Amino acid sequence: MEPLVRTFTPEVARSLIKLRADPELQARMDELAEKCNEGTLTSEEREEYETSVRFANYLAIIQAKARRLLKVSERS
């Protein structure tokens, strides 16, 4: 992931930090999370939910690295 992060400009880093799921996607994720907690996900829903969670985690890591890059660049 570091080679990717090294290509970020401050502008790209700021844009990545602002990324959020659109309301429709967030509503779907909330629905799937509730069903997961209740133990009522179908196998297809479980796959959708797990894929979305993995993507969200990956994005969170990229956003954390973008924040760190901005802090370092602001100190320079």
N, CA, C and O atoms as a Tinker XYZ file with bonds, in Angstrom:
   304  protein
     1  N      0.817000   -1.185000    0.000000    73     2
     2  CA     0.000000    0.000000    0.000000    64     1     3
     3  C      0.873000    1.267000    0.000000    63     2     4     5
     4  O      0.453000    2.311000   -0.499000    81     3
     5  N      2.061000    1.171000    0.549000    73     3     6
     6  CA     2.930000    2.350000    0.626000    64     5     7
     7  C      3.266000    2.942000   -0.743000    63     6     8     9
     8  O      3.293000    4.165000   -0.878000    81     7
     9  N      3.526000    2.110000   -1.773000    73     7    10
    10  CA     3.786000    2.720000   -3.082000    64     9    11
    11  C      2.605000    3.563000   -3.570000    63    10    12    13
    12  O      2.800000    4.602000   -4.201000    81    11
    13  N      1.404000    3.122000   -3.282000    73    11    14
    14  CA     0.212000    3.892000   -3.653000    64    13    15
    15  C      0.158000    5.203000   -2.876000    63    14    16    17
    16  O     -0.085000    6.261000   -3.457000    81    15
    17  N      0.380000    5.138000   -1.585000    73    15    18
    18  CA     0.293000    6.320000   -0.721000    64    17    19
    19  C      1.334000    7.362000   -1.135000    63    18    20    21
    20  O      1.072000    8.563000   -1.067000    81    19
    21  N      2.485000    6.915000   -1.551000    73    19    22
    22  CA     3.537000    7.855000   -1.967000    64    21    23
    23  C      3.136000    8.687000   -3.183000    63    22    24    25
    24  O      3.734000    9.732000   -3.441000    81    23
    25  N      2.132000    8.235000   -3.929000    73    23    26
    26  CA     1.698000    8.992000   -5.099000    64    25    27
    27  C      0.678000   10.069000   -4.748000    63    26    28    29
    28  O      0.333000   10.890000   -5.599000    81    27
    29  N      0.189000   10.081000   -3.503000    73    27    30
    30  CA    -0.829000   11.058000   -3.107000    64    29    31
    31  C     -0.259000   12.464000   -3.032000    63    30    32    33
    32  O      0.776000   12.705000   -2.412000    81    31
    33  N     -0.948000   13.366000   -3.669000    73    31    34
    34  CA    -0.667000   14.783000   -3.457000    64    33    35
    35  C     -1.528000   15.213000   -2.269000    63    34    36    37
    36  O     -2.454000   14.492000   -1.898000    81    35
    37  N     -1.246000   16.367000   -1.666000    73    35    38
    38  CA    -2.116000   16.838000   -0.592000    64    37    39
    39  C     -3.580000   16.947000   -1.031000    63    38    40    41
    40  O     -4.486000   16.659000   -0.248000    81    39
    41  N     -3.810000   17.356000   -2.259000    73    39    42
    42  CA    -5.180000   17.475000   -2.768000    64    41    43
    43  C     -5.869000   16.106000   -2.833000    63    42    44    45
    44  O     -7.030000   15.972000   -2.445000    81    43
    45  N     -5.157000   15.107000   -3.318000    73    43    46
    46  CA    -5.706000   13.754000   -3.383000    64    45    47
    47  C     -5.972000   13.233000   -1.975000    63    46    48    49
    48  O     -7.015000   12.630000   -1.723000    81    47
    49  N     -5.044000   13.461000   -1.067000    73    47    50
    50  CA    -5.214000   13.007000    0.315000    64    49    51
    51  C     -6.458000   13.638000    0.934000    63    50    52    53
    52  O     -7.237000   12.945000    1.589000    81    51
    53  N     -6.655000   14.930000    0.738000    73    51    54
    54  CA    -7.849000   15.603000    1.283000    64    53    55
    55  C     -9.132000   15.019000    0.689000    63    54    56    57
    56  O    -10.120000   14.831000    1.399000    81    55
    57  N     -9.114000   14.738000   -0.596000    73    55    58
    58  CA   -10.294000   14.150000   -1.248000    64    57    59
    59  C    -10.592000   12.759000   -0.701000    63    58    60    61
    60  O    -11.752000   12.416000   -0.471000    81    59
    61  N     -9.565000   11.970000   -0.497000    73    59    62
    62  CA    -9.760000   10.620000    0.044000    64    61    63
    63  C    -10.334000   10.663000    1.456000    63    62    64    65
    64  O    -11.196000    9.857000    1.806000    81    63
    65  N     -9.865000   11.586000    2.249000    73    63    66
    66  CA   -10.342000   11.711000    3.625000    64    65    67
    67  C    -11.831000   12.034000    3.663000    63    66    68    69
    68  O    -12.534000   11.623000    4.586000    81    67
    69  N    -12.308000   12.759000    2.676000    73    67    70
    70  CA   -13.714000   13.177000    2.640000    64    69    71
    71  C    -14.658000   12.100000    2.104000    63    70    72    73
    72  O    -15.876000   12.251000    2.203000    81    71
    73  N    -14.121000   11.023000    1.540000    73    71    74
    74  CA   -14.977000    9.989000    0.949000    64    73    75
    75  C    -15.900000    9.361000    1.991000    63    74    76    77
    76  O    -15.461000    8.963000    3.070000    81    75
    77  N    -17.160000    9.281000    1.657000    73    75    78
    78  CA   -18.173000    8.645000    2.501000    64    77    79
    79  C    -19.126000    7.872000    1.596000    63    78    80    81
    80  O    -19.274000    8.189000    0.415000    81    79
    81  N    -19.761000    6.868000    2.157000    73    79    82
    82  CA   -20.763000    6.108000    1.406000    64    81    83
    83  C    -21.964000    7.003000    1.138000    63    82    84    85
    84  O    -22.337000    7.824000    1.977000    81    83
    85  N    -22.569000    6.839000   -0.041000    73    83    86
    86  CA   -23.775000    7.610000   -0.313000    64    85    87
    87  C    -24.902000    7.074000    0.572000    63    86    88    89
    88  O    -24.819000    5.949000    1.064000    81    87
    89  N    -25.944000    7.862000    0.775000    73    87    90
    90  CA   -27.010000    7.467000    1.705000    64    89    91
    91  C    -27.657000    6.119000    1.384000    63    90    92    93
    92  O    -27.991000    5.362000    2.296000    81    91
    93  N    -27.834000    5.818000    0.117000    73    91    94
    94  CA   -28.444000    4.545000   -0.273000    64    93    95
    95  C    -27.556000    3.364000    0.133000    63    94    96    97
    96  O    -28.037000    2.373000    0.683000    81    95
    97  N    -26.262000    3.484000   -0.144000    73    95    98
    98  CA   -25.326000    2.430000    0.234000    64    97    99
    99  C    -25.243000    2.299000    1.751000    63    98   100   101
   100  O    -25.208000    1.188000    2.279000    81    99
   101  N    -25.211000    3.428000    2.452000    73    99   102
   102  CA   -25.140000    3.384000    3.904000    64   101   103
   103  C    -26.374000    2.712000    4.494000    63   102   104   105
   104  O    -26.271000    1.943000    5.450000    81   103
   105  N    -27.529000    3.001000    3.929000    73   103   106
   106  CA   -28.769000    2.374000    4.397000    64   105   107
   107  C    -28.713000    0.859000    4.182000    63   106   108   109
   108  O    -29.148000    0.088000    5.037000    81   107
   109  N    -28.177000    0.444000    3.042000    73   107   110
   110  CA   -28.057000   -0.996000    2.770000    64   109   111
   111  C    -27.101000   -1.645000    3.766000    63   110   112   113
   112  O    -27.377000   -2.728000    4.284000    81   111
   113  N    -25.984000   -0.985000    4.031000    73   111   114
   114  CA   -25.022000   -1.526000    4.983000    64   113   115
   115  C    -25.626000   -1.622000    6.382000    63   114   116   117
   116  O    -25.392000   -2.600000    7.091000    81   115
   117  N    -26.398000   -0.617000    6.781000    73   115   118
   118  CA   -27.069000   -0.637000    8.082000    64   117   119
   119  C    -28.053000   -1.806000    8.163000    63   118   120   121
   120  O    -28.148000   -2.487000    9.184000    81   119
   121  N    -28.781000   -2.022000    7.067000    73   119   122
   122  CA   -29.736000   -3.128000    7.011000    64   121   123
   123  C    -29.016000   -4.473000    7.155000    63   122   124   125
   124  O    -29.432000   -5.336000    7.928000    81   123
   125  N    -27.932000   -4.629000    6.398000    73   123   126
   126  CA   -27.185000   -5.884000    6.465000    64   125   127
   127  C    -26.537000   -6.076000    7.838000    63   126   128   129
   128  O    -26.487000   -7.196000    8.346000    81   127
   129  N    -26.048000   -5.006000    8.433000    73   127   130
   130  CA   -25.440000   -5.099000    9.768000    64   129   131
   131  C    -26.472000   -5.558000   10.792000    63   130   132   133
   132  O    -26.182000   -6.396000   11.646000    81   131
   133  N    -27.660000   -5.010000   10.701000    73   131   134
   134  CA   -28.727000   -5.403000   11.626000    64   133   135
   135  C    -29.080000   -6.880000   11.448000    63   134   136   137
   136  O    -29.228000   -7.617000   12.423000    81   135
   137  N    -29.210000   -7.296000   10.195000    73   135   138
   138  CA   -29.525000   -8.700000    9.935000    64   137   139
   139  C    -28.393000   -9.618000   10.397000    63   138   140   141
   140  O    -28.640000  -10.729000   10.867000    81   139
   141  N    -27.160000   -9.151000   10.263000    73   139   142
   142  CA   -26.012000   -9.938000   10.721000    64   141   143
   143  C    -26.081000  -10.102000   12.240000    63   142   144   145
   144  O    -25.881000  -11.198000   12.763000    81   143
   145  N    -26.364000   -9.013000   12.935000    73   143   146
   146  CA   -26.474000   -9.072000   14.391000    64   145   147
   147  C    -27.602000   -9.997000   14.837000    63   146   148   149
   148  O    -27.516000  -10.638000   15.884000    81   147
   149  N    -28.649000  -10.059000   14.038000    73   147   150
   150  CA   -29.793000  -10.912000   14.359000    64   149   151
   151  C    -29.577000  -12.357000   13.904000    63   150   152   153
   152  O    -30.332000  -13.252000   14.286000    81   151
   153  N    -28.540000  -12.579000   13.085000    73   151   154
   154  CA   -28.269000  -13.917000   12.575000    64   153   155
   155  C    -29.200000  -14.336000   11.458000    63   154   156   157
   156  O    -29.458000  -15.526000   11.278000    81   155
   157  N    -29.714000  -13.360000   10.695000    73   155   158
   158  CA   -30.698000  -13.685000    9.657000    64   157   159
   159  C    -30.216000  -13.392000    8.238000    63   158   160   161
   160  O    -31.030000  -13.332000    7.316000    81   159
   161  N    -28.913000  -13.209000    8.045000    73   159   162
   162  CA   -28.393000  -12.973000    6.698000    64   161   163
   163  C    -28.496000  -14.237000    5.848000    63   162   164   165
   164  O    -28.238000  -15.339000    6.331000    81   163
   165  N    -28.871000  -14.073000    4.587000    73   163   166
   166  CA   -28.770000  -15.187000    3.644000    64   165   167
   167  C    -27.294000  -15.314000    3.260000    63   166   168   169
   168  O    -26.494000  -14.435000    3.579000    81   167
   169  N    -26.940000  -16.377000    2.595000    73   167   170
   170  CA   -25.540000  -16.548000    2.187000    64   169   171
   171  C    -25.113000  -15.444000    1.218000    63   170   172   173
   172  O    -23.973000  -14.982000    1.267000    81   171
   173  N    -26.019000  -15.025000    0.344000    73   171   174
   174  CA   -25.701000  -13.942000   -0.600000    64   173   175
   175  C    -25.518000  -12.619000    0.139000    63   174   176   177
   176  O    -24.611000  -11.846000   -0.168000    81   175
   177  N    -26.385000  -12.370000    1.112000    73   175   178
   178  CA   -26.265000  -11.139000    1.897000    64   177   179
   179  C    -24.983000  -11.149000    2.725000    63   178   180   181
   180  O    -24.325000  -10.118000    2.866000    81   179
   181  N    -24.629000  -12.302000    3.269000    73   179   182
   182  CA   -23.392000  -12.404000    4.055000    64   181   183
   183  C    -22.185000  -12.072000    3.175000    63   182   184   185
   184  O    -21.285000  -11.342000    3.592000    81   183
   185  N    -22.174000  -12.609000    1.968000    73   183   186
   186  CA   -21.073000  -12.315000    1.043000    64   185   187
   187  C    -21.031000  -10.820000    0.719000    63   186   188   189
   188  O    -19.958000  -10.216000    0.716000    81   187
   189  N    -22.186000  -10.227000    0.448000    73   187   190
   190  CA   -22.258000   -8.788000    0.162000    64   189   191
   191  C    -21.761000   -7.978000    1.354000    63   190   192   193
   192  O    -20.980000   -7.039000    1.200000    81   191
   193  N    -22.222000   -8.351000    2.534000    73   191   194
   194  CA   -21.847000   -7.626000    3.747000    64   193   195
   195  C    -20.352000   -7.748000    4.024000    63   194   196   197
   196  O    -19.687000   -6.750000    4.301000    81   195
   197  N    -19.831000   -8.956000    3.950000    73   195   198
   198  CA   -18.406000   -9.158000    4.220000    64   197   199
   199  C    -17.524000   -8.436000    3.212000    63   198   200   201
   200  O    -16.482000   -7.889000    3.575000    81   199
   201  N    -17.933000   -8.433000    1.958000    73   199   202
   202  CA   -17.182000   -7.705000    0.937000    64   201   203
   203  C    -17.188000   -6.213000    1.226000    63   202   204   205
   204  O    -16.162000   -5.544000    1.108000    81   203
   205  N    -18.339000   -5.701000    1.601000    73   203   206
   206  CA   -18.458000   -4.274000    1.923000    64   205   207
   207  C    -17.635000   -3.900000    3.148000    63   206   208   209
   208  O    -17.014000   -2.838000    3.180000    81   207
   209  N    -17.629000   -4.761000    4.146000    73   207   210
   210  CA   -16.836000   -4.496000    5.353000    64   209   211
   211  C    -15.353000   -4.500000    5.015000    63   210   212   213
   212  O    -14.609000   -3.641000    5.487000    81   211
   213  N    -14.915000   -5.460000    4.203000    73   211   214
   214  CA   -13.502000   -5.487000    3.802000    64   213   215
   215  C    -13.135000   -4.213000    3.051000    63   214   216   217
   216  O    -12.075000   -3.634000    3.292000    81   215
   217  N    -14.004000   -3.771000    2.139000    73   215   218
   218  CA   -13.730000   -2.544000    1.392000    64   217   219
   219  C    -13.676000   -1.343000    2.339000    63   218   220   221
   220  O    -12.787000   -0.499000    2.224000    81   219
   221  N    -14.621000   -1.268000    3.269000    73   219   222
   222  CA   -14.647000   -0.152000    4.223000    64   221   223
   223  C    -13.373000   -0.131000    5.068000    63   222   224   225
   224  O    -12.825000    0.936000    5.342000    81   223
   225  N    -12.910000   -1.300000    5.474000    73   223   226
   226  CA   -11.669000   -1.372000    6.250000    64   225   227
   227  C    -10.472000   -0.919000    5.422000    63   226   228   229
   228  O     -9.608000   -0.193000    5.914000    81   227
   229  N    -10.424000   -1.346000    4.175000    73   227   230
   230  CA    -9.342000   -0.929000    3.274000    64   229   231
   231  C     -9.358000    0.584000    3.091000    63   230   232   233
   232  O     -8.315000    1.237000    3.146000    81   231
   233  N    -10.544000    1.131000    2.874000    73   231   234
   234  CA   -10.663000    2.581000    2.716000    64   233   235
   235  C    -10.240000    3.308000    3.988000    63   234   236   237
   236  O     -9.582000    4.346000    3.914000    81   235
   237  N    -10.604000    2.783000    5.140000    73   235   238
   238  CA   -10.221000    3.406000    6.411000    64   237   239
   239  C     -8.701000    3.442000    6.558000    63   238   240   241
   240  O     -8.151000    4.425000    7.053000    81   239
   241  N     -8.022000    2.383000    6.133000    73   239   242
   242  CA    -6.554000    2.355000    6.191000    64   241   243
   243  C     -5.977000    3.419000    5.258000    63   242   244   245
   244  O     -5.069000    4.157000    5.637000    81   243
   245  N     -6.502000    3.492000    4.050000    73   243   246
   246  CA    -6.020000    4.496000    3.093000    64   245   247
   247  C     -6.269000    5.904000    3.642000    63   246   248   249
   248  O     -5.404000    6.773000    3.529000    81   247
   249  N     -7.426000    6.131000    4.224000    73   247   250
   250  CA    -7.730000    7.450000    4.782000    64   249   251
   251  C     -6.793000    7.785000    5.944000    63   250   252   253
   252  O     -6.359000    8.930000    6.074000    81   251
   253  N     -6.479000    6.814000    6.777000    73   251   254
   254  CA    -5.548000    7.058000    7.880000    64   253   255
   255  C     -4.166000    7.429000    7.342000    63   254   256   257
   256  O     -3.506000    8.328000    7.864000    81   255
   257  N     -3.746000    6.736000    6.308000    73   255   258
   258  CA    -2.452000    7.052000    5.708000    64   257   259
   259  C     -2.483000    8.428000    5.046000    63   258   260   261
   260  O     -1.485000    9.147000    5.076000    81   259
   261  N     -3.603000    8.799000    4.455000    73   259   262
   262  CA    -3.733000   10.133000    3.852000    64   261   263
   263  C     -3.666000   11.209000    4.933000    63   262   264   265
   264  O     -3.030000   12.245000    4.736000    81   263
   265  N     -4.317000   10.972000    6.075000    73   263   266
   266  CA    -4.244000   11.942000    7.188000    64   265   267
   267  C     -2.807000   12.102000    7.675000    63   266   268   269
   268  O     -2.342000   13.214000    7.924000    81   267
   269  N     -2.115000   10.977000    7.804000    73   267   270
   270  CA    -0.730000   11.025000    8.254000    64   269   271
   271  C      0.131000   11.789000    7.253000    63   270   272   273
   272  O      0.978000   12.594000    7.639000    81   271
   273  N     -0.089000   11.533000    5.977000    73   271   274
   274  CA     0.664000   12.238000    4.943000    64   273   275
   275  C      0.435000   13.750000    5.049000    63   274   276   277
   276  O      1.381000   14.529000    4.930000    81   275
   277  N     -0.810000   14.164000    5.270000    73   275   278
   278  CA    -1.107000   15.595000    5.401000    64   277   279
   279  C     -0.446000   16.196000    6.626000    63   278   280   281
   280  O      0.060000   17.317000    6.563000    81   279
   281  N     -0.439000   15.473000    7.746000    73   279   282
   282  CA     0.237000   15.983000    8.949000    64   281   283
   283  C      1.717000   16.178000    8.706000    63   282   284   285
   284  O      2.289000   17.195000    9.098000    81   283
   285  N      2.333000   15.214000    8.066000    73   283   286
   286  CA     3.768000   15.299000    7.774000    64   285   287
   287  C      4.045000   16.452000    6.819000    63   286   288   289
   288  O      5.001000   17.204000    7.010000    81   287
   289  N      3.215000   16.594000    5.797000    73   287   290
   290  CA     3.450000   17.671000    4.816000    64   289   291
   291  C      3.197000   19.046000    5.407000    63   290   292   293
   292  O      3.824000   20.018000    4.985000    81   291
   293  N      2.289000   19.152000    6.379000    73   291   294
   294  CA     2.023000   20.440000    7.024000    64   293   295
   295  C      3.162000   20.858000    7.937000    63   294   296   297
   296  O      3.389000   22.050000    8.145000    81   295
   297  N      3.879000   19.885000    8.483000    73   295   298
   298  CA     5.015000   20.196000    9.360000    64   297   299
   299  C      6.242000   20.647000    8.573000    63   298   300   301
   300  O      7.121000   21.329000    9.100000    81   299
   301  N      6.282000   20.252000    7.302000    73   299   302
   302  CA     7.466000   20.569000    6.474000    64   301   303
   303  C      7.472000   21.989000    6.009000    63   302   304
   304  O      8.394000   22.405000    5.308000    81   303
